[in-house]
Amino acid sequence: MNIGVDIMGGDYAPYAVVEGVADSLEYLTDDDTLVLVGDEKAIVEKLGSMNVSSPRLKIVSAKEVIEMGDHPARAFSQKKDSSIAVGFRMLQDGGLDGFCSAGNTGAMLVGASYTVNVIPGVLRPALATTLPCVDGRNSVMLDVGLNPDSKPDVLLQYGILGSLYAKFVLSIPEPNVGLLNIGHEETKGTANVKAAYELMKEYPGLNFAGNIEGHSLFHEDITDVVVCDGFVGNIVLKQAEAIYMLSKKIKVAHPFFERMNFENIGGTPIVGINANVVIGHGISKRKAIMNMILQTRDVVKANLAKKIIEAI
């Protein structure tokens, strides 16, 4: 398995990314290779200062960087030797099985659209993340930021995509699906959400559990898949981050809150494209980068993109 890592992506690149790469080696097998895309000199110097040398590391030089403030589409088309552009070309050509970056999110999405493309039949790809539950399991929520205003048929498809993610990545045999709403009743919610409810209720093969409310999130009664548009999902995601920060601030120590720590999650996969791509948080440091790499490994092992292609 060849996993590409954007060494230049993120607020603390390149050195924090190289540190995360080094830490991830402990959890990878001899069949796994990390392809480090970025400033070769900086990569070599940092690995040397850490006394890290491994045949499972390969360096691919990229002399340009897409900065966080760059316009995504313009930067991706103009900076052809950037670490993101080079990584996506390798992914497109089959040199990588998966690619991950904590860099410019917009450029990562543009790269996915320009190179590996959306799976035929998928209306809109989504960003998916896991929500910790107090009973120890995880559920998957999508979309968490890619499409802020989703139409009913897109929300229906999120239920399908989320079910595939839950089945093949989270190993849930028959995942059920909930539609995040302001009430359990069919008549509640926006026009799009009410129409999506009707579509999901009638769709064969979708294990639809109906509407779920915000107070069910993180509890035992949460569904395996939570469907919402990217506007709502992004608010929920950032609220979870805030809850974790509050737990640290008021010194409440419990393993559950650590599962809300973005550093322990690593990143969010783009679901619905023809390749395995994971986007990390821009403020990722050593631990978060390591978990982003390991999450990419898990998505590749699950062969998620191929499973979605077959299902769609």
VEXLUM-605946 format. One record per residue (C-alpha): x, y, z; residue in three letters; residue number from 0. Coordinates in nm, 4 decimals. Example, Ala and Ser with C-alpha at 12.3 -4.5 7.8 and 13.67 -1.06 7.14 Angstrom:
BEGIN
@east=1.2300 | north=-0.4500 | up=0.7800 | type=Ala | seq=0
@east=1.3670 | north=-0.1060 | up=0.7140 | type=Ser | seq=1
END
This chain:
BEGIN
@east=0.0000 | north=0.0000 | up=0.0000 | type=Met | seq=0
@east=0.1346 | north=0.3409 | up=-0.1003 | type=Asn | seq=1
@east=0.0036 | north=0.6337 | up=0.1041 | type=Ile | seq=2
@east=0.0895 | north=0.9836 | up=-0.0125 | type=Gly | seq=3
@east=0.1424 | north=1.2500 | up=0.2533 | type=Val | seq=4
@east=0.1447 | north=1.6209 | up=0.1730 | type=Asp | seq=5
@east=0.4442 | north=1.7316 | up=0.3772 | type=Ile | seq=6
@east=0.3832 | north=2.1000 | up=0.3034 | type=Met | seq=7
@east=0.0184 | north=2.1097 | up=0.4130 | type=Gly | seq=8
@east=-0.0893 | north=2.2704 | up=0.7402 | type=Gly | seq=9
@east=0.0034 | north=2.5529 | up=0.9729 | type=Asp | seq=10
@east=0.2963 | north=2.3594 | up=1.1204 | type=Tyr | seq=11
@east=0.4331 | north=2.2056 | up=0.8013 | type=Ala | seq=12
@east=0.6752 | north=2.0719 | up=0.7085 | type=Pro | seq=13
@east=0.8366 | north=1.9684 | up=1.0365 | type=Tyr | seq=14
@east=0.5257 | north=1.8653 | up=1.2322 | type=Ala | seq=15
@east=0.4125 | north=1.6597 | up=0.9333 | type=Val | seq=16
@east=0.7463 | north=1.4761 | up=0.9182 | type=Val | seq=17
@east=0.7187 | north=1.4096 | up=1.2927 | type=Glu | seq=18
@east=0.3740 | north=1.2581 | up=1.2418 | type=Gly | seq=19
@east=0.5096 | north=1.0463 | up=0.9581 | type=Val | seq=20
@east=0.7854 | north=0.9128 | up=1.1838 | type=Ala | seq=21
@east=0.5378 | north=0.8262 | up=1.4605 | type=Asp | seq=22
@east=0.3053 | north=0.6430 | up=1.2204 | type=Ser | seq=23
@east=0.5763 | north=0.3988 | up=1.1132 | type=Leu | seq=24
@east=0.5261 | north=0.2054 | up=1.4363 | type=Glu | seq=25
@east=0.1689 | north=0.1196 | up=1.3360 | type=Tyr | seq=26
@east=0.2260 | north=0.0369 | up=0.9689 | type=Leu | seq=27
@east=0.3250 | north=-0.2977 | up=0.8224 | type=Thr | seq=28
@east=0.6254 | north=-0.3821 | up=0.6081 | type=Asp | seq=29
@east=0.3935 | north=-0.3730 | up=0.3046 | type=Asp | seq=30
@east=0.3017 | north=-0.0082 | up=0.3668 | type=Asp | seq=31
@east=0.5015 | north=0.2727 | up=0.2076 | type=Thr | seq=32
@east=0.4652 | north=0.6398 | up=0.2906 | type=Leu | seq=33
@east=0.5333 | north=0.8681 | up=-0.0044 | type=Val | seq=34
@east=0.6397 | north=1.2060 | up=0.1304 | type=Leu | seq=35
@east=0.5576 | north=1.4824 | up=-0.1181 | type=Val | seq=36
@east=0.7219 | north=1.8193 | up=-0.0629 | type=Gly | seq=37
@east=1.0495 | north=2.0027 | up=-0.0046 | type=Asp | seq=38
@east=1.3055 | north=1.7220 | up=-0.0292 | type=Glu | seq=39
@east=1.5790 | north=1.9130 | up=0.1533 | type=Lys | seq=40
@east=1.3540 | north=1.9956 | up=0.4490 | type=Ala | seq=41
@east=1.2259 | north=1.6373 | up=0.4660 | type=Ile | seq=42
@east=1.5752 | north=1.4856 | up=0.4626 | type=Val | seq=43
@east=1.7033 | north=1.7309 | up=0.7231 | type=Glu | seq=44
@east=1.4138 | north=1.6690 | up=0.9607 | type=Lys | seq=45
@east=1.4326 | north=1.2910 | up=0.9274 | type=Leu | seq=46
@east=1.8071 | north=1.3123 | up=0.9897 | type=Gly | seq=47
@east=1.7639 | north=1.5238 | up=1.3019 | type=Ser | seq=48
@east=1.5227 | north=1.2596 | up=1.4336 | type=Met | seq=49
@east=1.7518 | north=0.9707 | up=1.3347 | type=Asn | seq=50
@east=1.4693 | north=0.8216 | up=1.1314 | type=Val | seq=51
@east=1.5523 | north=0.6025 | up=0.8357 | type=Ser | seq=52
@east=1.3226 | north=0.3424 | up=0.6869 | type=Ser | seq=53
@east=1.2809 | north=0.1590 | up=0.3553 | type=Pro | seq=54
@east=0.9092 | north=0.2296 | up=0.3967 | type=Arg | seq=55
@east=0.9681 | north=0.6012 | up=0.3322 | type=Leu | seq=56
@east=0.9923 | north=0.7445 | up=-0.0183 | type=Lys | seq=57
@east=1.0429 | north=1.1117 | up=-0.0991 | type=Ile | seq=58
@east=0.8930 | north=1.2822 | up=-0.4038 | type=Val | seq=59
@east=1.0100 | north=1.6378 | up=-0.4585 | type=Ser | seq=60
@east=0.7574 | north=1.9182 | up=-0.5002 | type=Ala | seq=61
@east=0.9023 | north=2.2695 | up=-0.5158 | type=Lys | seq=62
@east=0.5832 | north=2.4745 | up=-0.4727 | type=Glu | seq=63
@east=0.3346 | north=2.5140 | up=-0.1886 | type=Val | seq=64
@east=-0.0352 | north=2.5984 | up=-0.2005 | type=Ile | seq=65
@east=-0.0715 | north=2.8285 | up=0.0974 | type=Glu | seq=66
@east=-0.3760 | north=2.8379 | up=0.3229 | type=Met | seq=67
@east=-0.4744 | north=3.1798 | up=0.1905 | type=Gly | seq=68
@east=-0.4391 | north=3.0926 | up=-0.1787 | type=Asp | seq=69
@east=-0.7431 | north=3.0794 | up=-0.4049 | type=His | seq=70
@east=-0.8007 | north=2.7017 | up=-0.4352 | type=Pro | seq=71
@east=-0.8779 | north=2.6626 | up=-0.8066 | type=Ala | seq=72
@east=-0.6290 | north=2.9246 | up=-0.9224 | type=Arg | seq=73
@east=-0.3502 | north=2.7891 | up=-0.7041 | type=Ala | seq=74
@east=-0.4082 | north=2.4280 | up=-0.8080 | type=Phe | seq=75
@east=-0.3973 | north=2.5156 | up=-1.1791 | type=Ser | seq=76
@east=-0.1031 | north=2.7557 | up=-1.1543 | type=Gln | seq=77
@east=0.1159 | north=2.5750 | up=-0.9003 | type=Lys | seq=78
@east=0.1583 | north=2.2516 | up=-1.0910 | type=Lys | seq=79
@east=0.4662 | north=2.1544 | up=-0.8886 | type=Asp | seq=80
@east=0.2925 | north=2.2047 | up=-0.5541 | type=Ser | seq=81
@east=0.2779 | north=1.9142 | up=-0.3103 | type=Ser | seq=82
@east=-0.1020 | north=1.8899 | up=-0.3483 | type=Ile | seq=83
@east=-0.0938 | north=1.8927 | up=-0.7295 | type=Ala | seq=84
@east=0.1895 | north=1.6382 | up=-0.7439 | type=Val | seq=85
@east=0.0135 | north=1.4130 | up=-0.4934 | type=Gly | seq=86
@east=-0.3099 | north=1.4141 | up=-0.6906 | type=Phe | seq=87
@east=-0.1316 | north=1.3375 | up=-1.0172 | type=Arg | seq=88
@east=0.0320 | north=1.0365 | up=-0.8515 | type=Met | seq=89
@east=-0.3070 | north=0.9295 | up=-0.7177 | type=Leu | seq=90
@east=-0.4593 | north=0.9666 | up=-1.0633 | type=Gln | seq=91
@east=-0.1772 | north=0.7675 | up=-1.2271 | type=Asp | seq=92
@east=-0.2037 | north=0.4823 | up=-0.9770 | type=Gly | seq=93
@east=0.1216 | north=0.5573 | up=-0.7960 | type=Gly | seq=94
@east=-0.0681 | north=0.6083 | up=-0.4717 | type=Leu | seq=95
@east=-0.3470 | north=0.4106 | up=-0.3090 | type=Asp | seq=96
@east=-0.4445 | north=0.7046 | up=-0.0887 | type=Gly | seq=97
@east=-0.3479 | north=1.0679 | up=-0.0335 | type=Phe | seq=98
@east=-0.3804 | north=1.2876 | up=0.2747 | type=Cys | seq=99
@east=-0.3114 | north=1.6508 | up=0.3574 | type=Ser | seq=100
@east=-0.3708 | north=1.9052 | up=0.6334 | type=Ala | seq=101
@east=-0.3294 | north=2.1830 | up=0.3802 | type=Gly | seq=102
@east=-0.5687 | north=2.4061 | up=0.1879 | type=Asn | seq=103
@east=-0.9061 | north=2.2273 | up=0.2019 | type=Thr | seq=104
@east=-1.0395 | north=2.4056 | up=-0.1047 | type=Gly | seq=105
@east=-0.7357 | north=2.3051 | up=-0.3084 | type=Ala | seq=106
@east=-0.7773 | north=1.9438 | up=-0.1970 | type=Met | seq=107
@east=-1.1386 | north=1.9470 | up=-0.3143 | type=Leu | seq=108
@east=-1.0428 | north=2.1124 | up=-0.6427 | type=Val | seq=109
@east=-0.7676 | north=1.8545 | up=-0.6866 | type=Gly | seq=110
@east=-1.0135 | north=1.5722 | up=-0.6362 | type=Ala | seq=111
@east=-1.2515 | north=1.7245 | up=-0.8920 | type=Ser | seq=112
@east=-0.9813 | north=1.7946 | up=-1.1529 | type=Tyr | seq=113
@east=-0.7977 | north=1.4633 | up=-1.1316 | type=Thr | seq=114
@east=-0.9638 | north=1.1548 | up=-0.9811 | type=Val | seq=115
@east=-1.3164 | north=1.2972 | up=-1.0316 | type=Asn | seq=116
@east=-1.6496 | north=1.2242 | up=-0.8680 | type=Val | seq=117
@east=-1.7841 | north=0.8694 | up=-0.8996 | type=Ile | seq=118
@east=-2.0402 | north=0.8555 | up=-1.1844 | type=Pro | seq=119
@east=-2.3844 | north=0.8584 | up=-1.0267 | type=Gly | seq=120
@east=-2.2762 | north=1.0470 | up=-0.7148 | type=Val | seq=121
@east=-2.4590 | north=1.3798 | up=-0.7091 | type=Leu | seq=122
@east=-2.2294 | north=1.5517 | up=-0.4583 | type=Arg | seq=123
@east=-1.9309 | north=1.4106 | up=-0.2689 | type=Pro | seq=124
@east=-1.9271 | north=1.4692 | up=0.1056 | type=Ala | seq=125
@east=-1.6901 | north=1.5073 | up=0.3968 | type=Leu | seq=126
@east=-1.7520 | north=1.2361 | up=0.6535 | type=Ala | seq=127
@east=-1.6432 | north=1.2241 | up=1.0162 | type=Thr | seq=128
@east=-1.6969 | north=0.9886 | up=1.3079 | type=Thr | seq=129
@east=-1.8980 | north=1.0858 | up=1.6136 | type=Leu | seq=130
@east=-1.8057 | north=0.9146 | up=1.9415 | type=Pro | seq=131
@east=-2.0901 | north=0.7555 | up=2.1363 | type=Cys | seq=132
@east=-2.0948 | north=0.7047 | up=2.5120 | type=Val | seq=133
@east=-2.1465 | north=0.3298 | up=2.4635 | type=Asp | seq=134
@east=-1.8023 | north=0.3043 | up=2.3042 | type=Gly | seq=135
@east=-1.8993 | north=0.2799 | up=1.9388 | type=Arg | seq=136
@east=-1.8702 | north=0.5382 | up=1.6628 | type=Asn | seq=137
@east=-2.1284 | north=0.6654 | up=1.4185 | type=Ser | seq=138
@east=-2.0538 | north=0.8477 | up=1.0943 | type=Val | seq=139
@east=-2.1916 | north=1.1918 | up=1.0110 | type=Met | seq=140
@east=-2.2024 | north=1.3522 | up=0.6668 | type=Leu | seq=141
@east=-2.1786 | north=1.6099 | up=0.5241 | type=Asp | seq=142
@east=-1.9610 | north=1.8169 | up=0.7614 | type=Val | seq=143
@east=-1.8727 | north=2.1087 | up=0.5386 | type=Gly | seq=144
@east=-1.8497 | north=2.0363 | up=0.1682 | type=Leu | seq=145
@east=-2.2049 | north=2.1259 | up=0.0602 | type=Asn | seq=146
@east=-2.3722 | north=2.3801 | up=0.2903 | type=Pro | seq=147
@east=-2.7131 | north=2.3616 | up=0.1197 | type=Asp | seq=148
@east=-2.8037 | north=2.0123 | up=0.0012 | type=Ser | seq=149
@east=-3.1135 | north=1.9171 | up=-0.1961 | type=Lys | seq=150
@east=-3.3337 | north=1.6212 | up=-0.0921 | type=Pro | seq=151
@east=-3.1871 | north=1.3729 | up=-0.3422 | type=Asp | seq=152
@east=-2.8366 | north=1.4616 | up=-0.2242 | type=Val | seq=153
@east=-2.9348 | north=1.4021 | up=0.1393 | type=Leu | seq=154
@east=-3.0791 | north=1.0646 | up=0.0386 | type=Leu | seq=155
@east=-2.7512 | north=0.9748 | up=-0.1267 | type=Gln | seq=156
@east=-2.5601 | north=1.0820 | up=0.1836 | type=Tyr | seq=157
@east=-2.7558 | north=0.8124 | up=0.3645 | type=Gly | seq=158
@east=-2.6378 | north=0.5581 | up=0.1088 | type=Ile | seq=159
@east=-2.2768 | north=0.6761 | up=0.1137 | type=Leu | seq=160
@east=-2.2753 | north=0.6914 | up=0.4932 | type=Gly | seq=161
@east=-2.4108 | north=0.3375 | up=0.5143 | type=Ser | seq=162
@east=-2.1278 | north=0.2133 | up=0.2935 | type=Leu | seq=163
@east=-1.8724 | north=0.3970 | up=0.5076 | type=Tyr | seq=164
@east=-2.0205 | north=0.2546 | up=0.8280 | type=Ala | seq=165
@east=-2.0244 | north=-0.0956 | up=0.6842 | type=Lys | seq=166
@east=-1.6792 | north=-0.1108 | up=0.5316 | type=Phe | seq=167
@east=-1.4750 | north=0.1280 | up=0.7476 | type=Val | seq=168
@east=-1.6497 | north=0.1018 | up=1.0871 | type=Leu | seq=169
@east=-1.7427 | north=-0.2679 | up=1.0352 | type=Ser | seq=170
@east=-2.1121 | north=-0.2212 | up=1.1188 | type=Ile | seq=171
@east=-2.2956 | north=-0.5025 | up=0.9325 | type=Pro | seq=172
@east=-2.6368 | north=-0.3363 | up=0.8923 | type=Glu | seq=173
@east=-2.6054 | north=0.0339 | up=0.9754 | type=Pro | seq=174
@east=-2.9187 | north=0.2367 | up=1.0374 | type=Asn | seq=175
@east=-2.9575 | north=0.5927 | up=0.9150 | type=Val | seq=176
@east=-3.0989 | north=0.8989 | up=1.0894 | type=Gly | seq=177
@east=-3.1844 | north=1.2377 | up=0.9394 | type=Leu | seq=178
@east=-3.0750 | north=1.5199 | up=1.1695 | type=Leu | seq=179
@east=-3.3720 | north=1.7485 | up=1.2284 | type=Asn | seq=180
@east=-3.5383 | north=1.9771 | up=1.4842 | type=Ile | seq=181
@east=-3.7903 | north=1.7087 | up=1.5798 | type=Gly | seq=182
@east=-3.8847 | north=1.3430 | up=1.5292 | type=His | seq=183
@east=-4.2069 | north=1.4216 | up=1.3439 | type=Glu | seq=184
@east=-4.2186 | north=1.3889 | up=0.9656 | type=Glu | seq=185
@east=-4.3638 | north=1.7388 | up=0.9356 | type=Thr | seq=186
@east=-4.0684 | north=1.9104 | up=1.1061 | type=Lys | seq=187
@east=-3.7755 | north=2.0821 | up=0.9372 | type=Gly | seq=188
@east=-3.6984 | north=2.2750 | up=0.6230 | type=Thr | seq=189
@east=-3.8566 | north=2.1944 | up=0.2884 | type=Ala | seq=190
@east=-3.5417 | north=2.0085 | up=0.1789 | type=Asn | seq=191
@east=-3.5262 | north=1.8008 | up=0.4961 | type=Val | seq=192
@east=-3.8969 | north=1.7116 | up=0.4832 | type=Lys | seq=193
@east=-3.8643 | north=1.6062 | up=0.1197 | type=Ala | seq=194
@east=-3.5504 | north=1.4054 | up=0.2006 | type=Ala | seq=195
@east=-3.7429 | north=1.2245 | up=0.4754 | type=Tyr | seq=196
@east=-3.9980 | north=1.1038 | up=0.2209 | type=Glu | seq=197
@east=-3.7264 | north=0.9886 | up=-0.0191 | type=Leu | seq=198
@east=-3.5333 | north=0.8058 | up=0.2505 | type=Met | seq=199
@east=-3.8456 | north=0.6421 | up=0.3893 | type=Lys | seq=200
@east=-3.9309 | north=0.4948 | up=0.0499 | type=Glu | seq=201
@east=-3.5813 | north=0.4020 | up=-0.0658 | type=Tyr | seq=202
@east=-3.5349 | north=0.0215 | up=-0.0778 | type=Pro | seq=203
@east=-3.2340 | north=-0.1162 | up=0.1041 | type=Gly | seq=204
@east=-3.1779 | north=0.1916 | up=0.3203 | type=Leu | seq=205
@east=-3.2195 | north=0.1093 | up=0.6891 | type=Asn | seq=206
@east=-3.3883 | north=0.4407 | up=0.7656 | type=Phe | seq=207
@east=-3.4636 | north=0.5114 | up=1.1326 | type=Ala | seq=208
@east=-3.6374 | north=0.8459 | up=1.0771 | type=Gly | seq=209
@east=-3.5546 | north=1.1883 | up=1.2134 | type=Asn | seq=210
@east=-3.3143 | north=1.2303 | up=1.5038 | type=Ile | seq=211
@east=-3.2643 | north=1.5399 | up=1.7157 | type=Glu | seq=212
@east=-2.9498 | north=1.7118 | up=1.8325 | type=Gly | seq=213
@east=-2.9811 | north=1.5818 | up=2.1881 | type=His | seq=214
@east=-2.9349 | north=1.2262 | up=2.0586 | type=Ser | seq=215
@east=-2.5853 | north=1.3010 | up=1.9293 | type=Leu | seq=216
@east=-2.3141 | north=1.1164 | up=2.1235 | type=Phe | seq=217
@east=-2.5766 | north=0.9093 | up=2.3147 | type=His | seq=218
@east=-2.6567 | north=0.5380 | up=2.3033 | type=Glu | seq=219
@east=-2.9639 | north=0.5954 | up=2.0865 | type=Asp | seq=220
@east=-2.7733 | north=0.7701 | up=1.8071 | type=Ile | seq=221
@east=-2.8006 | north=0.6024 | up=1.4683 | type=Thr | seq=222
@east=-2.4977 | north=0.4500 | up=1.2962 | type=Asp | seq=223
@east=-2.5222 | north=0.7133 | up=1.0219 | type=Val | seq=224
@east=-2.6265 | north=1.0766 | up=1.0744 | type=Val | seq=225
@east=-2.7286 | north=1.2675 | up=0.7616 | type=Val | seq=226
@east=-2.7311 | north=1.6475 | up=0.7362 | type=Cys | seq=227
@east=-2.6195 | north=1.9208 | up=0.4988 | type=Asp | seq=228
@east=-2.2712 | north=2.0656 | up=0.5286 | type=Gly | seq=229
@east=-2.3898 | north=2.3801 | up=0.7047 | type=Phe | seq=230
@east=-2.5414 | north=2.1892 | up=0.9960 | type=Val | seq=231
@east=-2.2705 | north=1.9227 | up=0.9968 | type=Gly | seq=232
@east=-1.9879 | north=2.1720 | up=1.0200 | type=Asn | seq=233
@east=-2.1543 | north=2.3428 | up=1.3160 | type=Ile | seq=234
@east=-2.1923 | north=2.0066 | up=1.4933 | type=Val | seq=235
@east=-1.8295 | north=1.9168 | up=1.4191 | type=Leu | seq=236
@east=-1.6977 | north=2.2431 | up=1.5610 | type=Lys | seq=237
@east=-1.9283 | north=2.2195 | up=1.8600 | type=Gln | seq=238
@east=-1.7765 | north=1.8797 | up=1.9385 | type=Ala | seq=239
@east=-1.4319 | north=2.0397 | up=1.9223 | type=Glu | seq=240
@east=-1.5550 | north=2.3114 | up=2.1591 | type=Ala | seq=241
@east=-1.6895 | north=2.0533 | up=2.4057 | type=Ile | seq=242
@east=-1.3485 | north=1.8882 | up=2.4106 | type=Tyr | seq=243
@east=-1.1747 | north=2.2210 | up=2.4736 | type=Met | seq=244
@east=-1.4199 | north=2.3024 | up=2.7545 | type=Leu | seq=245
@east=-1.3546 | north=1.9650 | up=2.9171 | type=Ser | seq=246
@east=-0.9847 | north=2.0503 | up=2.9228 | type=Lys | seq=247
@east=-1.0488 | north=2.4025 | up=3.0491 | type=Lys | seq=248
@east=-1.2626 | north=2.2924 | up=3.3453 | type=Ile | seq=249
@east=-1.0341 | north=1.9919 | up=3.4024 | type=Lys | seq=250
@east=-1.2897 | north=1.7161 | up=3.3453 | type=Val | seq=251
@east=-1.0873 | north=1.4070 | up=3.2615 | type=Ala | seq=252
@east=-1.2737 | north=1.1233 | up=3.0916 | type=His | seq=253
@east=-1.1806 | north=0.8960 | up=2.7981 | type=Pro | seq=254
@east=-1.5023 | north=0.9902 | up=2.6166 | type=Phe | seq=255
@east=-1.3964 | north=1.3520 | up=2.5758 | type=Phe | seq=256
@east=-1.0612 | north=1.2425 | up=2.4345 | type=Glu | seq=257
@east=-1.2543 | north=1.0811 | up=2.1504 | type=Arg | seq=258
@east=-1.3777 | north=1.4294 | up=2.0579 | type=Met | seq=259
@east=-1.0215 | north=1.5525 | up=2.0257 | type=Asn | seq=260
@east=-0.9568 | north=1.6096 | up=1.6537 | type=Phe | seq=261
@east=-0.5977 | north=1.4955 | up=1.7095 | type=Glu | seq=262
@east=-0.7264 | north=1.1460 | up=1.7859 | type=Asn | seq=263
@east=-0.9472 | north=1.1408 | up=1.4745 | type=Ile | seq=264
@east=-0.6918 | north=1.2686 | up=1.2256 | type=Gly | seq=265
@east=-0.9058 | north=1.3883 | up=0.9377 | type=Gly | seq=266
@east=-1.2197 | north=1.3631 | up=0.7287 | type=Thr | seq=267
@east=-1.2393 | north=1.1450 | up=0.4162 | type=Pro | seq=268
@east=-1.3940 | north=1.2783 | up=0.0960 | type=Ile | seq=269
@east=-1.6663 | north=1.0250 | up=0.0247 | type=Val | seq=270
@east=-1.7944 | north=0.9841 | up=-0.3309 | type=Gly | seq=271
@east=-1.4793 | north=1.0346 | up=-0.5403 | type=Ile | seq=272
@east=-1.2813 | north=0.7786 | up=-0.7402 | type=Asn | seq=273
@east=-0.9949 | north=0.7590 | up=-0.4915 | type=Ala | seq=274
@east=-0.9120 | north=0.7534 | up=-0.1218 | type=Asn | seq=275
@east=-0.8474 | north=1.1082 | up=0.0025 | type=Val | seq=276
@east=-0.8389 | north=1.2331 | up=0.3629 | type=Val | seq=277
@east=-0.8274 | north=1.5991 | up=0.4687 | type=Ile | seq=278
@east=-0.6729 | north=1.6907 | up=0.8047 | type=Gly | seq=279
@east=-0.7272 | north=1.9947 | up=1.0245 | type=His | seq=280
@east=-0.5106 | north=2.2929 | up=0.9290 | type=Gly | seq=281
@east=-0.3787 | north=2.3244 | up=1.2847 | type=Ile | seq=282
@east=-0.2668 | north=1.9609 | up=1.2964 | type=Ser | seq=283
@east=0.0525 | north=1.8858 | up=1.4806 | type=Lys | seq=284
@east=0.2460 | north=1.5642 | up=1.5298 | type=Arg | seq=285
@east=-0.0262 | north=1.3437 | up=1.6810 | type=Lys | seq=286
@east=-0.3016 | north=1.4605 | up=1.4478 | type=Ala | seq=287
@east=-0.0817 | north=1.4018 | up=1.1432 | type=Ile | seq=288
@east=-0.0042 | north=1.0489 | up=1.2591 | type=Met | seq=289
@east=-0.3742 | north=0.9706 | up=1.2998 | type=Asn | seq=290
@east=-0.4554 | north=1.1294 | up=0.9629 | type=Met | seq=291
@east=-0.2098 | north=0.8879 | up=0.8030 | type=Ile | seq=292
@east=-0.3496 | north=0.5902 | up=0.9923 | type=Leu | seq=293
@east=-0.7043 | north=0.6876 | up=0.9002 | type=Gln | seq=294
@east=-0.6013 | north=0.7041 | up=0.5353 | type=Thr | seq=295
@east=-0.4544 | north=0.3553 | up=0.5749 | type=Arg | seq=296
@east=-0.7858 | north=0.2290 | up=0.7138 | type=Asp | seq=297
@east=-0.9884 | north=0.3850 | up=0.4312 | type=Val | seq=298
@east=-0.7552 | north=0.2279 | up=0.1739 | type=Val | seq=299
@east=-0.7720 | north=-0.1113 | up=0.3466 | type=Lys | seq=300
@east=-1.1514 | north=-0.0929 | up=0.3402 | type=Ala | seq=301
@east=-1.1303 | north=-0.0246 | up=-0.0355 | type=Asn | seq=302
@east=-1.4025 | north=0.2321 | up=0.0235 | type=Leu | seq=303
@east=-1.3877 | north=0.4088 | up=-0.3123 | type=Ala | seq=304
@east=-1.4251 | north=0.0801 | up=-0.5011 | type=Lys | seq=305
@east=-1.7102 | north=-0.0337 | up=-0.2754 | type=Lys | seq=306
@east=-1.8963 | north=0.2922 | up=-0.3436 | type=Ile | seq=307
@east=-1.8356 | north=0.2607 | up=-0.7185 | type=Ile | seq=308
@east=-1.9828 | north=-0.0903 | up=-0.7132 | type=Glu | seq=309
@east=-2.2823 | north=0.0163 | up=-0.5038 | type=Ala | seq=310
@east=-2.3646 | north=0.3341 | up=-0.6938 | type=Ile | seq=311
END
